[in-house]
Amino acid sequence: MERLSTQERWQVWKGVVLQVFSVLLLLFVGYAMQVKWGMLGLALTELMFLTLAVVYVLVQKTPLKEVFPIRLPSIKDVLGTLVLWFGSVLIGMASLGLMMWIMPSAFEATTEGMSEILGSVNPFLTFLIAAVMPCICEEAIERGAVLSHFRTIKKDWVIVLIMGIFFGIFHLDPVRFLNTAILGAALTYVMVKKNNFILPMLFHFTNNAFSVIVSVFASNTYDAEALSEASQQAAASGSMTFAAYLVIGFTAPLMIVLAIWLLTGKKKEELTRDQFKAEQKKNSRRIVIAVITSAVMLFTGLCLMISNPAFKEQYAEAMEEYTVSMEQQ
């Protein structure tokens, strides 16, 4: 990852301190504002983090354009970012299914709490506060100020892992920790590889906009009681839901490999013969790993689904109805 002109001021330990301070600020200030003022409190929380990020960079006497580099991305980079988002969402859904299975009551409480907050104001303000503001404000503190401390780390995967864990902790929700950590790692990967603040903003906006639109649509289509009942049923059949998400998302590893190629792949003429061979070997290894991972996800999902008592009961009922209809004919 590209280093800052004042990188000597951005020691790794300061990044850890800044992340801890941000979490404490969210816990003791942001959370209090959200409890008292709802969506307005959420908006103020987002602005608080944007202010913290900008002020911190200025105190470090570093040009804002280096910490938040912005330039017009290529179509290939945009496409790679969106493909990576979709693959990450599918993996994240599986992690949510796992949490639904392991912690059903906590998952139900989290779902109901989020639905209540998102439904407290009109859809336009909800979209602005929950989709637009986080992609600027949260990215400013996470992929901007905090991440810049780790630019000296030579292994990109170490930076991605650290920032993924940080982003999971940042949301202060055990149920969504895996999901947000996966998204945080993907967001960091895009920033590390492209050093263009527009791309993680696009990723974050797409993710939150999708969630808000689905939530608003669901709340407008079904009443609160129906949504609560659906949440309870999903939590009660956690293993079945987890299995379904594994089956639905088994192509995610292949999408992630495609996204990596779109974001980092180079044309043959840009590489030497040895570099091109090395790149082909690396891509082949990634594809093999992705295929194996996809196969494991699909096989595990199908096994969990077939062995589930509810599935067996539904299958038996369907077969009985089919037999009856055949006899009547």
LOLO-339009 format. One record per residue (C-alpha): residue number from 1; residue in one letter; x, y, z. Coordinates in steps of 0.001 Angstrom, whole numbers, always signed. Example, Ala and Ser with C-alpha at 12.3 -4.5 7.8 and 13.67 -1.06 7.14 Angstrom:
BEGIN
+-----+------+---------+---------+---------+
: seq : type :       u :       v :       w :
+-----+------+---------+---------+---------+
:   1 :    A :  +12300 :   -4500 :   +7800 :
:   2 :    S :  +13670 :   -1060 :   +7140 :
+-----+------+---------+---------+---------+
END
This chain:
BEGIN
+-----+------+---------+---------+---------+
: seq : type :       u :       v :       w :
+-----+------+---------+---------+---------+
:   1 :    M :      +0 :      +0 :      +0 :
:   2 :    E :   +1219 :   +3504 :    -793 :
:   3 :    R :   +2846 :   +5315 :   +2117 :
:   4 :    L :   +2075 :   +8843 :   +3253 :
:   5 :    S :   +4584 :  +11678 :   +2944 :
:   6 :    T :   +4506 :  +11935 :   +6758 :
:   7 :    Q :   +4305 :   +8199 :   +7425 :
:   8 :    E :   +6790 :   +8443 :  +10321 :
:   9 :    R :   +4037 :  +10170 :  +12329 :
:  10 :    W :   +1587 :   +7340 :  +11706 :
:  11 :    Q :   +2960 :   +4576 :  +13917 :
:  12 :    V :   +1039 :   +1309 :  +14184 :
:  13 :    W :    +412 :   +1665 :  +17926 :
:  14 :    K :   -1303 :   +5013 :  +17314 :
:  15 :    G :   -3707 :   +3273 :  +14955 :
:  16 :    V :   -4657 :    +809 :  +17663 :
:  17 :    V :   -5174 :   +3660 :  +20137 :
:  18 :    L :   -7307 :   +5584 :  +17623 :
:  19 :    Q :   -9462 :   +2514 :  +16983 :
:  20 :    V :   -9948 :   +1885 :  +20716 :
:  21 :    F :  -10806 :   +5560 :  +21241 :
:  22 :    S :  -13340 :   +5403 :  +18384 :
:  23 :    V :  -15033 :   +2343 :  +19878 :
:  24 :    L :  -15182 :   +3968 :  +23333 :
:  25 :    L :  -16569 :   +7142 :  +21780 :
:  26 :    L :  -19272 :   +5103 :  +20062 :
:  27 :    L :  -20039 :   +3160 :  +23228 :
:  28 :    F :  -20322 :   +6081 :  +25627 :
:  29 :    V :  -21304 :   +9001 :  +23390 :
:  30 :    G :  -22724 :   +7667 :  +20133 :
:  31 :    Y :  -24864 :   +5016 :  +21771 :
:  32 :    A :  -26280 :   +7549 :  +24248 :
:  33 :    M :  -27221 :   +9908 :  +21406 :
:  34 :    Q :  -28880 :   +7089 :  +19466 :
:  35 :    V :  -30896 :   +5939 :  +22482 :
:  36 :    K :  -32060 :   +9495 :  +23198 :
:  37 :    W :  -32637 :  +10805 :  +19665 :
:  38 :    G :  -32968 :   +7697 :  +17468 :
:  39 :    M :  -32038 :   +8323 :  +13821 :
:  40 :    L :  -30987 :  +11894 :  +14615 :
:  41 :    G :  -28577 :  +10442 :  +17162 :
:  42 :    L :  -27250 :   +8071 :  +14502 :
:  43 :    A :  -26676 :  +11017 :  +12151 :
:  44 :    L :  -24830 :  +12927 :  +14882 :
:  45 :    T :  -22727 :   +9822 :  +15588 :
:  46 :    E :  -21692 :   +9605 :  +11939 :
:  47 :    L :  -20778 :  +13317 :  +11855 :
:  48 :    M :  -18809 :  +12831 :  +15073 :
:  49 :    F :  -16609 :  +10216 :  +13398 :
:  50 :    L :  -16134 :  +12318 :  +10272 :
:  51 :    T :  -15034 :  +15253 :  +12411 :
:  52 :    L :  -12699 :  +13032 :  +14431 :
:  53 :    A :  -11071 :  +11655 :  +11277 :
:  54 :    V :  -10513 :  +15042 :   +9638 :
:  55 :    V :   -9260 :  +16738 :  +12815 :
:  56 :    Y :   -6933 :  +13817 :  +13532 :
:  57 :    V :   -5375 :  +14030 :  +10063 :
:  58 :    L :   -4906 :  +17786 :  +10420 :
:  59 :    V :   -3258 :  +17329 :  +13829 :
:  60 :    Q :    -886 :  +14840 :  +12209 :
:  61 :    K :     -18 :  +17593 :   +9694 :
:  62 :    T :    -706 :  +15305 :   +6776 :
:  63 :    P :   -2442 :  +16410 :   +3543 :
:  64 :    L :   -6063 :  +15259 :   +3511 :
:  65 :    K :   -5713 :  +14132 :    -108 :
:  66 :    E :   -3118 :  +11527 :    +927 :
:  67 :    V :   -5229 :   +9952 :   +3675 :
:  68 :    F :   -8406 :  +10257 :   +1607 :
:  69 :    P :   -7100 :   +9876 :   -1966 :
:  70 :    I :   -9901 :  +10520 :   -4443 :
:  71 :    R :   -9696 :   +9991 :   -8186 :
:  72 :    L :  -12015 :   +8783 :  -10923 :
:  73 :    P :  -12001 :   +4962 :  -10860 :
:  74 :    S :  -11911 :   +2845 :  -14000 :
:  75 :    I :  -14920 :    +800 :  -15081 :
:  76 :    K :  -12934 :   -2341 :  -14274 :
:  77 :    D :  -12268 :   -1135 :  -10716 :
:  78 :    V :  -15936 :    -243 :  -10179 :
:  79 :    L :  -17045 :   -3618 :  -11511 :
:  80 :    G :  -14477 :   -5417 :   -9342 :
:  81 :    T :  -15652 :   -3520 :   -6263 :
:  82 :    L :  -19306 :   -4394 :   -6904 :
:  83 :    V :  -18522 :   -8061 :   -7578 :
:  84 :    L :  -16477 :   -8197 :   -4371 :
:  85 :    W :  -19402 :   -6614 :   -2513 :
:  86 :    F :  -21840 :   -9222 :   -3810 :
:  87 :    G :  -19514 :  -12103 :   -2959 :
:  88 :    S :  -18890 :  -10657 :    +510 :
:  89 :    V :  -22622 :  -10229 :   +1097 :
:  90 :    L :  -23237 :  -13898 :    +287 :
:  91 :    I :  -20492 :  -14960 :   +2710 :
:  92 :    G :  -21875 :  -12496 :   +5257 :
:  93 :    M :  -25363 :  -13991 :   +4916 :
:  94 :    A :  -23943 :  -17399 :   +5768 :
:  95 :    S :  -22249 :  -15924 :   +8849 :
:  96 :    L :  -25559 :  -14352 :   +9910 :
:  97 :    G :  -27248 :  -17717 :   +9419 :
:  98 :    L :  -24630 :  -19282 :  +11667 :
:  99 :    M :  -25259 :  -16663 :  +14363 :
: 100 :    M :  -29003 :  -17204 :  +13958 :
: 101 :    W :  -28395 :  -20882 :  +14672 :
: 102 :    I :  -26018 :  -20336 :  +17606 :
: 103 :    M :  -27642 :  -17255 :  +19187 :
: 104 :    P :  -31306 :  -17220 :  +18081 :
: 105 :    S :  -32656 :  -14920 :  +20809 :
: 106 :    A :  -29831 :  -12389 :  +20398 :
: 107 :    F :  -30286 :  -12424 :  +16620 :
: 108 :    E :  -34008 :  -11801 :  +16972 :
: 109 :    A :  -33394 :   -8877 :  +19350 :
: 110 :    T :  -30814 :   -7347 :  +16991 :
: 111 :    T :  -33133 :   -7654 :  +13993 :
: 112 :    E :  -36066 :   -6093 :  +15788 :
: 113 :    G :  -33905 :   -3266 :  +17165 :
: 114 :    M :  -32540 :   -2385 :  +13723 :
: 115 :    S :  -36020 :   -2499 :  +12153 :
: 116 :    E :  -37365 :    -210 :  +14867 :
: 117 :    I :  -34594 :   +2372 :  +14350 :
: 118 :    L :  -34832 :   +2314 :  +10540 :
: 119 :    G :  -38592 :   +2688 :  +10663 :
: 120 :    S :  -38576 :   +5653 :  +13042 :
: 121 :    V :  -38299 :   +8331 :  +10303 :
: 122 :    N :  -39421 :   +8698 :   +6689 :
: 123 :    P :  -37667 :   +6540 :   +4028 :
: 124 :    F :  -35715 :   +9455 :   +2509 :
: 125 :    L :  -34089 :  +10424 :   +5819 :
: 126 :    T :  -33504 :   +6765 :   +6619 :
: 127 :    F :  -31674 :   +6329 :   +3323 :
: 128 :    L :  -29626 :   +9497 :   +3875 :
: 129 :    I :  -28615 :   +8649 :   +7447 :
: 130 :    A :  -28195 :   +4873 :   +7167 :
: 131 :    A :  -26837 :   +4548 :   +3614 :
: 132 :    V :  -25187 :   +7797 :   +2518 :
: 133 :    M :  -23610 :   +9078 :   +5734 :
: 134 :    P :  -21854 :   +5839 :   +6831 :
: 135 :    C :  -20120 :   +5422 :   +3472 :
: 136 :    I :  -18464 :   +8802 :   +4057 :
: 137 :    C :  -18152 :   +9132 :   +7825 :
: 138 :    E :  -17322 :   +5546 :   +8851 :
: 139 :    E :  -14966 :   +5139 :   +5921 :
: 140 :    A :  -13208 :   +8375 :   +6877 :
: 141 :    I :  -12302 :   +7016 :  +10302 :
: 142 :    E :  -11763 :   +3353 :   +9360 :
: 143 :    R :  -10333 :   +3215 :   +5824 :
: 144 :    G :   -8880 :   +6706 :   +6191 :
: 145 :    A :   -7420 :   +7657 :   +9570 :
: 146 :    V :   -7076 :   +4234 :  +11218 :
: 147 :    L :   -5910 :   +2321 :   +8137 :
: 148 :    S :   -3215 :   +4880 :   +7348 :
: 149 :    H :   -1299 :   +3758 :  +10453 :
: 150 :    F :    -835 :    +310 :   +8943 :
: 151 :    R :    +539 :   +1366 :   +5557 :
: 152 :    T :   +4032 :    +325 :   +6674 :
: 153 :    I :   +2997 :   -3329 :   +7115 :
: 154 :    K :   +4415 :   -5250 :   +4155 :
: 155 :    K :   +1873 :   -8089 :   +4084 :
: 156 :    D :   -1434 :   -6846 :   +2684 :
: 157 :    W :   -3367 :   -9765 :   +4157 :
: 158 :    V :   -2245 :   -8719 :   +7656 :
: 159 :    I :   -3683 :   -5220 :   +7129 :
: 160 :    V :   -6914 :   -6713 :   +5758 :
: 161 :    L :   -7225 :   -9075 :   +8724 :
: 162 :    I :   -6552 :   -6354 :  +11321 :
: 163 :    M :   -8991 :   -3898 :   +9786 :
: 164 :    G :  -11624 :   -6605 :   +9347 :
: 165 :    I :  -11471 :   -7424 :  +13066 :
: 166 :    F :  -11498 :   -3713 :  +13913 :
: 167 :    F :  -14602 :   -3119 :  +11794 :
: 168 :    G :  -16366 :   -6083 :  +13395 :
: 169 :    I :  -15633 :   -4752 :  +16887 :
: 170 :    F :  -16546 :   -1218 :  +15801 :
: 171 :    H :  -20216 :   -2199 :  +15366 :
: 172 :    L :  -20486 :   -3430 :  +18992 :
: 173 :    D :  -22772 :   -6323 :  +18082 :
: 174 :    P :  -21685 :   -9949 :  +18729 :
: 175 :    V :  -24418 :  -11229 :  +16416 :
: 176 :    R :  -23157 :   -9188 :  +13478 :
: 177 :    F :  -19443 :   -9397 :  +14325 :
: 178 :    L :  -18555 :  -11994 :  +11662 :
: 179 :    N :  -20665 :  -10276 :   +9029 :
: 180 :    T :  -19232 :   -6803 :   +9648 :
: 181 :    A :  -15701 :   -8204 :   +9969 :
: 182 :    I :  -16044 :   -9854 :   +6538 :
: 183 :    L :  -17321 :   -6615 :   +5023 :
: 184 :    G :  -14580 :   -4638 :   +6783 :
: 185 :    A :  -11916 :   -6950 :   +5390 :
: 186 :    A :  -13333 :   -6602 :   +1860 :
: 187 :    L :  -13517 :   -2812 :   +2181 :
: 188 :    T :   -9903 :   -2729 :   +3362 :
: 189 :    Y :   -8765 :   -4979 :    +509 :
: 190 :    V :  -10187 :   -2545 :   -2029 :
: 191 :    M :   -8484 :    +413 :    -353 :
: 192 :    V :   -5158 :   -1381 :     +69 :
: 193 :    K :   -5021 :   -2512 :   -3556 :
: 194 :    K :   -6341 :    +615 :   -5275 :
: 195 :    N :   -5623 :   +3452 :   -2780 :
: 196 :    N :   -8736 :   +5221 :   -4009 :
: 197 :    F :  -11190 :   +6349 :   -1332 :
: 198 :    I :  -14052 :   +6397 :   -3857 :
: 199 :    L :  -14084 :   +2586 :   -4133 :
: 200 :    P :  -14631 :   +1628 :    -449 :
: 201 :    M :  -17199 :   +4435 :    -303 :
: 202 :    L :  -18996 :   +2860 :   -3270 :
: 203 :    F :  -18795 :    -587 :   -1636 :
: 204 :    H :  -20112 :    +708 :   +1704 :
: 205 :    F :  -22888 :   +2739 :     +76 :
: 206 :    T :  -24045 :    -198 :   -2044 :
: 207 :    N :  -24136 :   -2488 :    +977 :
: 208 :    N :  -26056 :     -96 :   +3226 :
: 209 :    A :  -28385 :   +1091 :    +459 :
: 210 :    F :  -29312 :   -2510 :    -309 :
: 211 :    S :  -30026 :   -3206 :   +3372 :
: 212 :    V :  -32087 :     -23 :   +3808 :
: 213 :    I :  -34145 :    -637 :    +663 :
: 214 :    V :  -34910 :   -4212 :   +1709 :
: 215 :    S :  -35834 :   -3089 :   +5240 :
: 216 :    V :  -38068 :    -254 :   +4043 :
: 217 :    F :  -39754 :   -2509 :   +1479 :
: 218 :    A :  -40378 :   -5173 :   +4105 :
: 219 :    S :  -41780 :   -2655 :   +6607 :
: 220 :    N :  -44108 :   -1186 :   +3958 :
: 221 :    T :  -45247 :   -4628 :   +2778 :
: 222 :    Y :  -45700 :   -6335 :   +6139 :
: 223 :    D :  -46764 :   -5006 :   +9510 :
: 224 :    A :  -44491 :   -5076 :  +12573 :
: 225 :    E :  -46207 :   -8160 :  +13976 :
: 226 :    A :  -45685 :  -10145 :  +10764 :
: 227 :    L :  -42021 :   -9120 :  +10577 :
: 228 :    S :  -41495 :  -10061 :  +14225 :
: 229 :    E :  -43118 :  -13436 :  +13645 :
: 230 :    A :  -40965 :  -14052 :  +10560 :
: 231 :    S :  -37849 :  -13133 :  +12569 :
: 232 :    Q :  -38849 :  -15533 :  +15339 :
: 233 :    Q :  -39482 :  -18352 :  +12864 :
: 234 :    A :  -36134 :  -17775 :  +11154 :
: 235 :    A :  -34320 :  -17757 :  +14499 :
: 236 :    A :  -36155 :  -20897 :  +15600 :
: 237 :    S :  -35026 :  -22750 :  +12477 :
: 238 :    G :  -31476 :  -21418 :  +12604 :
: 239 :    S :  -29790 :  -24557 :  +11263 :
: 240 :    M :  -32162 :  -24618 :   +8302 :
: 241 :    T :  -31552 :  -20931 :   +7583 :
: 242 :    F :  -27794 :  -21397 :   +7837 :
: 243 :    A :  -28012 :  -24338 :   +5446 :
: 244 :    A :  -30082 :  -22326 :   +2986 :
: 245 :    Y :  -27594 :  -19431 :   +3061 :
: 246 :    L :  -24706 :  -21829 :   +2423 :
: 247 :    V :  -26495 :  -23232 :    -622 :
: 248 :    I :  -27515 :  -19786 :   -1887 :
: 249 :    G :  -24032 :  -18357 :   -1409 :
: 250 :    F :  -21851 :  -21245 :   -2547 :
: 251 :    T :  -20693 :  -19269 :   -5609 :
: 252 :    A :  -19318 :  -16469 :   -3401 :
: 253 :    P :  -15684 :  -17732 :   -3384 :
: 254 :    L :  -15669 :  -17732 :   -7196 :
: 255 :    M :  -17073 :  -14193 :   -7245 :
: 256 :    I :  -14347 :  -13059 :   -4864 :
: 257 :    V :  -11659 :  -14550 :   -7125 :
: 258 :    L :  -13213 :  -12755 :  -10098 :
: 259 :    A :  -13243 :   -9507 :   -8112 :
: 260 :    I :   -9570 :   -9918 :   -7174 :
: 261 :    W :   -8709 :  -10409 :  -10837 :
: 262 :    L :  -10696 :   -7330 :  -11857 :
: 263 :    L :   -9057 :   -5199 :   -9153 :
: 264 :    T :   -5469 :   -6419 :   -9424 :
: 265 :    G :   -5130 :   -8229 :  -12758 :
: 266 :    K :   -2790 :   -6764 :  -15350 :
: 267 :    K :   -2683 :   -7126 :  -19108 :
: 268 :    K :    -228 :   -9595 :  -20607 :
: 269 :    E :   +1698 :   -6830 :  -22367 :
: 270 :    E :   +2268 :   -5052 :  -19041 :
: 271 :    L :   +4183 :   -8014 :  -17614 :
: 272 :    T :   +7391 :   -9829 :  -18442 :
: 273 :    R :   +7153 :  -13438 :  -19502 :
: 274 :    D :   +8140 :  -14698 :  -16027 :
: 275 :    Q :   +5739 :  -12296 :  -14316 :
: 276 :    F :   +2892 :  -13433 :  -16581 :
: 277 :    K :   +3576 :  -17093 :  -15772 :
: 278 :    A :   +3701 :  -16326 :  -12053 :
: 279 :    E :    +411 :  -14424 :  -12327 :
: 280 :    Q :   -1232 :  -17319 :  -14179 :
: 281 :    K :     -39 :  -19752 :  -11519 :
: 282 :    K :   -1380 :  -17524 :   -8744 :
: 283 :    N :   -4766 :  -17191 :  -10487 :
: 284 :    S :   -4978 :  -20947 :  -11018 :
: 285 :    R :   -4272 :  -21564 :   -7345 :
: 286 :    R :   -6979 :  -19078 :   -6360 :
: 287 :    I :   -9515 :  -20736 :   -8652 :
: 288 :    V :   -8752 :  -24190 :   -7239 :
: 289 :    I :   -9157 :  -22936 :   -3664 :
: 290 :    A :  -12395 :  -21148 :   -4614 :
: 291 :    V :  -13851 :  -24240 :   -6309 :
: 292 :    I :  -13028 :  -26426 :   -3295 :
: 293 :    T :  -14495 :  -23858 :    -886 :
: 294 :    S :  -17646 :  -23543 :   -2996 :
: 295 :    A :  -18041 :  -27322 :   -3108 :
: 296 :    V :  -17637 :  -27569 :    +679 :
: 297 :    M :  -20230 :  -24828 :   +1227 :
: 298 :    L :  -22729 :  -26476 :   -1119 :
: 299 :    F :  -22181 :  -29982 :    +290 :
: 300 :    T :  -22389 :  -28789 :   +3910 :
: 301 :    G :  -25526 :  -26783 :   +3203 :
: 302 :    L :  -27269 :  -29676 :   +1465 :
: 303 :    C :  -26312 :  -32115 :   +4238 :
: 304 :    L :  -27608 :  -29785 :   +6966 :
: 305 :    M :  -30778 :  -29186 :   +4995 :
: 306 :    I :  -31518 :  -32842 :   +4309 :
: 307 :    S :  -30797 :  -33887 :   +7898 :
: 308 :    N :  -33047 :  -31184 :   +9346 :
: 309 :    P :  -36286 :  -32618 :  +10883 :
: 310 :    A :  -38354 :  -29747 :   +9480 :
: 311 :    F :  -37074 :  -30468 :   +5969 :
: 312 :    K :  -37827 :  -34166 :   +6340 :
: 313 :    E :  -41355 :  -33377 :   +7498 :
: 314 :    Q :  -41983 :  -30957 :   +4641 :
: 315 :    Y :  -40540 :  -33418 :   +2155 :
: 316 :    A :  -42747 :  -36227 :   +3487 :
: 317 :    E :  -45842 :  -34002 :   +3249 :
: 318 :    A :  -44952 :  -32975 :    -302 :
: 319 :    M :  -44435 :  -36587 :   -1358 :
: 320 :    E :  -47738 :  -37588 :    +249 :
: 321 :    E :  -49588 :  -34827 :   -1611 :
: 322 :    Y :  -47879 :  -35849 :   -4844 :
: 323 :    T :  -48861 :  -39495 :   -4333 :
: 324 :    V :  -52486 :  -38548 :   -3624 :
: 325 :    S :  -52672 :  -36345 :   -6712 :
: 326 :    M :  -51202 :  -39110 :   -8873 :
: 327 :    E :  -53729 :  -41634 :   -7542 :
: 328 :    Q :  -56603 :  -39242 :   -8259 :
: 329 :    Q :  -55470 :  -38903 :  -11841 :
+-----+------+---------+---------+---------+
END
